[in-house]
Amino acid sequence: MAYETIIVEIEDHVALIKLNRPDALNALNEQLLSELATAVGEAQQNDKVRCVVLTGSEKAFAAGADIKMMSEKSFVDVFTEDLFTADIDAIQRIRKPIIAAVSGYALGGGCELAMMCDFIICSDTAKFGQPEINLGVIAGLGGTQRLTRFVGKSKAMDMNLTGRFMDAEEAERSGLVSRVVPVKKLMEEAMSAAQKIAEKSMISVMAAKESVNRSYETTLREGLLFERRVFHSLFASEDQKEGMAAFTEKRQAQFRDK
Ligand code: CAA
């Protein structure tokens, strides 16, 4: 499908989705979110795709929801149209792994979009923030919820109440991102992480993603039971036999997603 606000490339089993509204620092408007939801849905359906990398430009992953698009809307407008909900739900539904590769600004909805991904790799120039408070609103796509779970109450309150930005070093120290790399190495690092994931059995990759995500939704006792049952169920797969045989035979496993 032809897109105007994103660019999609598929390379070696990895779908690279690049946000592409350079004049607005990739601000998220309805068209971009709708195109992104479609592209993510296509990646889920495409058997050649085993991992997704979501990125922006060097200057901005995304500087938030599009303020110009929202500024004239009333409560009734955003409530009745349920602004962003359908597309965001579609983006969050992907069962294949999705990595955010963040350089520059990841603010407001941009930070929230990165946090919706399975993990974030960022460049040393990345800046994360929830500056919605400066606009007379609050975060609307997870900035008070996911950020709090990532970095704890004190930092999440600080960012949501003062609107200050967090740099890459603080983001890594606080658990918001998994890796920080020099800006010129960002895409190489993200693509190589995606390739590594693409080599695994898709069954265990999707099971691991589901199990980690479950830890955010349930008690430890229930989460541990869920994990154990999923672990047990993977013994019904051919890939479990292959993975363990390959270890014993000291060779590379050839997974077939069966
Ligand atoms: N919406 C719409 N346009 C935006 C935008 C946004 N969120 N962020 C940047 N732009 C536009 C600017 O208006 C500007 O366009 P023009 O040249 O046509 O004026 C262009 O992108 C470049 O931006 P700047 O000139 O401001 O660039 P800068 O380098 O001086 O500053 C910045 C960069 C600090 C990121 C600044 O642009 C900024 O503060 N942006 C807004 C950040 C923000 O408040 N995000 C939260 C949005 S609300 C939200 O996201 C709600 C939610 O949770 C769902």
Residues whose N, C-alpha, C, O or C-beta is under 5 A from the ligand:
A	BS01	CAA	D23 A24 L25 A27 A63 G64 A65 D66 I67 K68 Y105 L107 G108 G109 P131 E132 I138 A139 G140 L141
